[in-house]
Amino acid sequence: MDRAQFEIVGNVGKVEIKEIKNGKLALLSVATSERWKREDGEWTEKTYWHRVAVFPAAKVARIETLVQKGTRVRLVGQIRPGSYEDNTGRTKYTVEFVVGPFGDFEVLARGKPREQAESDEPGPRAKRGKAVTAAA
């Protein structure tokens, strides 16, 4: 059997869980990046976003409980070519990343809890071992 396979290791930006006919589907936006040194000695970094569909029920359930923005994941699955017609009638070609029954999903590091990520605001930093108090 021939196959086109991918492996993505990156950080989740967005998680969408959708109801489908046979259960649920997880759609993940995953960021990967590469870094290189230019000829002038400066470092440059480029970030790429990948949309990955995950559909086995057990994997979707794990995503619902373990994955949030910032979670570092490893995904292995199939690459599927696709196409659609846009509003002008022109055919557009896509590449779909799909984690199916024979794919793999692994959490490498957890993101910040939602409550903590939302309350993280820049503010005064305490020095180690000393408390910071506000003057009245």
Secondary structure, 3 states (H helix, E strand, C coil): CCCCEEEEEEEEEEEEEEEECCEEEEEEEEEEEEEEECCCCCEEEEEEEEEEEECCHHHHHHHHHHCCCCCEEEEEEEEEEEEEECCCCCEEEEEEEEECCCCEEEEEECCCCHHHHHHCCCCCCCCCCCCCCCCC
